[in-house]
Amino acid sequence: MTSRVFISAIAAFVAAAACAAPARKPVSAPRRAAAVPVQTAHRRSPYVGAVCADASTGRILSTENADAEAYPASVTKLMTMFLVLEDVHAGKYGLDSRAVATPDVNRCEASWIGIKAGESMTVRDLCLALMVESANDAAIVLAVNSAGSFDGFVARMNARAAELGMARTRYYNPNGLPPNSSRRYPWKSFNVSTASDQLKLALALLRFPETLEFTSVKTCDLVKTPGGYRVSVTRRVNEPPSKTGLLPGESVVKNLCNHNNVMVKDRQKIFNPDGREAVDGLKTGYIDAGGSSVVITGTRGGKRAVAVVLGSSSSRERDEHAARLVSDALGALAW
């Protein structure tokens, strides 16, 4: 056999083998199953309940399962601030009055500012920490300062909820933390509410002009001073950022950032035709058992809308639906 014939035979054999053998697929890492959102009676996709209304009249603009019970989590803090502002308007104390933390402050965990028993802050600064950082310890300090005791404040929360017509709401603490027997919590049940009830509270809270002073803050600094703590606002809705000026002996110990994504994240903001941001409050909340919730408000052309979304399986769903509700409402009200 000539060399040319031999080489041709070898080439034909290799080609035939290549055609007969199955193609080998590249080896890839096993695909990870997509996470399935937790679905319970108090945490669902897209939400347990939602409602939207005209803030000036209370007229309902849209509603879905608004009377379904959910766990409001840190949305609870709206009631805490409501009672504090009632105290201020009744002359019980002022926003610049100082509140001293008692040992009750240890009955919480993060989010917090870290105030310890014996330390003090002004009521104004505690309200800022409450709304911006969602500080659970600030809620306890404000509660005890208001009512003289933790239990006394919780009793007042429930009494005031009943007076506002929040028939399906029950509070066990002023911050929304869940019960957990392995921790220092003195409560044994979840705070429970509905979208309809939280709308009633939001409409009452917006009657206080100070409310938006606290809920429209995007960022602020917690400053340690020789006499305790203070809070310096560094960014509000529709205002440029500013820097915290420190006095001798002061230092910034924590930067506080608002959790209301529709208000603070550029890709989720709602803008009015004049280019100004529409949303300026109110409060978000999250716990594992209750999912993500929000009470949100915005304004356009002198009209204000309020929306409540409780018990979403994720913050993404919560934010998408809350933004849509407010945007649609403002469009209709300002038409």
N, C-alpha and C positions, 0 to 999 in steps of 0.2 A: 504494500500500500504506500503510495507516494505521501510525502509530508502534507501536500495540499489537500489530498483526500482525507487524511487523518484529522487534520484541523477542522475540516468541514463537518466530519462526523461528530467530533466533540462538541462543536457549536450547536449542531442539531439536537444532541442529547440534552445539553443544558437548557436550550429553549423549550424543549418538550417538558422537562422537569419543572421549569418555572410555570408553565401553563397548567400543569396538573396539580401543583401544590396550591392550597388555599392561601389567599393573601393574609398576612399577619397584621392584625390591628395593633396600633400603638397602645401600650399599657398606660392607663390613666388611673389617678387616685379614685377610690370609691366616692360616689356622690353622697353628700350629707343631706339627710332629709330636712326639708324646710320646717322651721319651727311653727307649730300650730298654736295660735293664740288661745290662751286660757278662756274657756267659756263656762260661766256659772250664772246663777240667777242675778248676781250683783256685778258681773263683768262680762260684757258681750260685744260682739262685732255687729254693727259699728258702735253701738252704745246701748245702755239700758233705757235711757230716756233723754229727751231733748225738748226744749221749748225756746221760743224767741218772741220778744214783745217790744212795743213802743215804750220807751222809758218814761215819757211824759204823761201818758194816759194809762199805761198798763195793758193796752189792747194787745191780745195775742195775735201774732202774725203767722206763726207756724208751731205745730206741736206734734209730738209722737211719743207715746208711752210716758207722758210727763208725770204721771202719778205712780210709776213703778219705783219701788224702793231700791236704793243704791247706797254704797258707802262713800260719803263725800270726801273722806280723807282730809287733806289740808284746806279744802274749800270751807271746812269748819271755821277757819280763822276769820271768815267774814262776819260770823256772829260775834266772835270775840271782839273784833274791832268795832262793830256796831254798838255793843254795850259800853265799850270804852268811850266812844264819841257821845253816847247818851249821857254818860257821867260828866264829860267835859261841858256839854251844853246845859246840864243841870247845875253847873258850878261846884260839883263835888271835888274836882281838882282840875288843873290845867294841863295842856299839852307839854308845857315846860316844867311841870312838877316832876320831881324825881321819884322813881319807884325802886324800892330796895328788894333784891331777890331774897327769898326765904329758902329753907331747905327743900321745899316742894319742887324747886327748880331741878332737882336730881331725878324727878320722875319723867324723864324723857330721853331721847336720843336724837341724832342728826335727822333732818337739818337743824342746826343750832348755831348760836353765836358764841356759846361757851361762857356765858355769865354765871358766876358762882354766888352761893349764898353769902350775903353781906355786901355784895357789889351793887351798884345802882346805875340807872340810866334814866333819861327823861322819858316821859310817856310818848312824846313825839318820836324819839329815836327807836323806842321799842316797837311802835307801830310801823316804822319803816322796815325794821328787821323782820317784823311779822309778815309784811306784804311782799317784800323783795326777796329775802332769803328764805321765807317760810319757816322762820325760826320757832321751833317747838318750845324752847326754853323761854323765849320772849312772850309767848302766849301764856305760859304759866305765871310769869312775873306780873303781867298785866291783869290776869284773872285774880290772883291773890291780892294785888293792890286795890282792885276794884271792890271785891266783895269781902275781903278779910280772910277768906279761906278758899281752898280749891273747891271743896264740895259746895260751898255757898254760891260760888260763881256758876258752877254747873247747874245748880237748881235755878238760878236766874236765867241761864240760857234756855232752859226748857220752858220756864214760865213765859219768857218773852216770845219764844217760838209759837206757843199756843196763842198768845195775844195777836200775833201777826197772821194767824190762820194757817200756820205750818203744821197741819194736822198729822202728817205722817213722818214727822221729824222727831228724833230722840237723840239727845247729846249725853255723852258720858265723860267727855273731857274737852278742854278748850282748844286743842290743836289737831285732832283727827287721827292720832296714832292708834293703831289697832291693839286689841287686848293680847297680852302674852304673859302667861303665868311664870315664865322663866326670867322676867325682867321686873323692874321696879314699878310697874303700872298699877295704880289702885282701882282701875276700872276692869270690868269683866265682859264687856260687850262692845261691838262696833258702833260708832256714831252712824245713824241711819237717816236718810232724807230722800227727797224726790226732786226732780227738775222743777216741778211746779212750785214746791216749797222754797227752793233756793232762789227762784225768780222773785217771789214775794219778799224775801230778805234783801236781795240786791236792789229792788226798787225802793225799799225803805232806806237802805244804806246810802243810796245816791242822793237822798234828800240832804245829807250833810255835805257841805261844800269841801270839807277837809278830805273826804274820801279819795277824790282823784289826786289830791296832793300826795297821797301815799301810793296809790295803785299805778300812777303813771311814771313812777321811777323805774328806769331800766337798770342802772347800776349805782352803787354807793360803796363807800369805804367804812369799815368798822375801825374806829380809832381808839386806842387805849390812852387814857389820860391819867394824870396823877390822882384824880378823884373818881375814876370809874371808866366808863365808855361813852363815846358819842358816835353819831353816824353822820357822814358827810356825803351828800348827794353829788354824784359825778355825771349823771346823764338822765334826762327826762325825755318823754315823747316830744318830738318836734323842737328840741333844743340841742345845741352843740355840746359836746363833752367838756368837762372842766376838771381841774386837778384839785385834790384835797390840800389845803394849806395847813401845815402842822405848826403848832405852838411848841415852845420848849418843853421837853419831857413827854411829848406825844409821839406815837408811832402807829402806823397802819398795821393791824393784825389780820385783817381779812377783807377781801374784795367780795361784795355781795352782788349777785346777778339775778335779775328777775327770771322766773321760770315760764312766763307767758310767752311762748314762742311766736305767736301771731303778732305780738307787740314788739319783740326784740330782734327776731331773725329776718334779715332783709328779704329772703326768698319767700317768706310767709306773710309779710306785712300787707295790710290793706291800705291803699292810697286813695285819697280823694282827688277829684278833678283838678284842684289847685295845687296838687303835689304834696300836700301835708298828710301825715299819717293819721289814720282814722281811729285806731284802737288805743285806749288809754287805761285799761283795767280789765278785769278785776283780780281773779285769783285762780290758780291751778291747784290740783291735788292728785296724789297717787299713793296707793298701797297695793300690794300684790293681790289681795282678796277682792279689792274693789276696782282695780284698773285705774285708768286716767280720767280725770274730770276737770271741767273748767267752767267758771262763770266769767263771761267776757262782755265788754261794752265798747261801743265806738260811736263817733259822732260825724255828721256830715250836713252841711247847710243848716246848722242850728237844730237838727234833729238827732236824737240819740236812741240807739237800739241796745237791748240786752239779750244775750243768749246764754243758755245753760246746756251743757252736754255732760251727762253723768255716766260713769261706768263703761268707758270705752276699753276695748281690749288692748289698745296701744295709744301712745301719745300722738302718733301720726294720724290715726283715725280721729282722735279727739280734735286735733288742731284743724284737720281738713274740714270736718263738719262744722265746727264752731266758726271758722273763717267764712265758710259758705253761708251759714245762717246770718251772720252779721252783715256780710257784704250784700246779700239779697235784701235784707231788711232796710239797710241804709239806702240802697237804690230805690226801693219802693217809697220810703218815707220822704226822701229828698226830691222825688219826682215832681 
